[in-house]
Amino acid sequence: MIRNIQCRAVATNVDILTCEIEGIILDLELVNHYFNERGNSGKSESVYILSDCTVAIDIVTRSSKHYSRPDLIRKIKRFEDSLLKMNISIVIA
């Protein structure tokens, strides 16, 4: 069971794309927390994150350096690295 995950507001006057990317980051945070709590058996696992925002998917999957929020790209990379160390692959579609 996932506990103690804090929901947070993105901010006011934030563009839709940033909200979509923050949603993906929250998904990655929840997945990371789940596998840390549950423990990983060492076997390979896949997690699917679905989004209807193709621009956000492109930015996240390509770690776009052209996106105006490099701090969000760094967060994504940290979660990605953590999950890959646990042998968990992420598919964002």
N, C-alpha and C positions, 0 to 999 in steps of 0.2 A: 504494500500500500504506500502510495506517495503522500508524504506529509511535509509540512513546513516549506512548501514552495510559495514564495511570495509573488502575488500578482502585482503588477505595477502599471501605472499610467505611462504612456510613452511621453507625452507632453501636450501642451496646447499649441495650436498653430503649426502642426507637423504635417508634412505632406503624406499622402496615402502610401507612397512607396516605402517610406521609412516605417510606417505602421505595419506594412506587410512583412518587411524584413525583421522587425522586432518580434512579430508573431512567429516567424521561423526560428529566431533565436530562443524564444520561450519554449518552443517545441524541443529544440536541441538540449536546452537546460533540463526539461522534464525527463527526456530520454536518458541523459547523463545521470541524473539523480536516481532514476529507476534502476539502472544497471549497477550503480554504485551501492545502492541499498540491497538489491537482490543478490549481488555477487555474480560474477560471470563464470560459467562452467568451463570456459576456455574454448568452447566451440564457436564457430563463426555464426553471427546473427546479422539479419538485415532489418532495418527500420525504414519505413516509408513515411515521408511527410508530404502531404498533398497541399497544393496551393493553386489558386486560379489566376495568380499574377505572374505572367511569364517574364516580365521585366525583373521582378524580385528573384525568381528562380535563376535567371541568367546571372544576375549580380552575385548571388550566393554560390552558385556552382562554379563560377569562373573567378571568384574572389576579385571582382572588378576593381582595379585601381582608379578607375574614373568616377567611382561613386563618391559623393561628397562627404560620406561618413566613414572614414577608415577605422574608427573605433568599433563600429559594428562589424566590419570585416574581420578585425582582430578577435572579437568575441566568437564569431563563427569558427574561425580557425582554431581557437583554443578548445572549443567543444568538439570539433572534428578530430583534432589530435588525441584528445582524451578518449573518445569513443573508438578510434582506430587502435589505440593501445589495448583496448579490451576486445579487439577482434570483432567490432560491430561496424558494419557498413551502413551508410545513410544514403537513401535514394530520395531525392526531392523532385517531385513531378507535379 
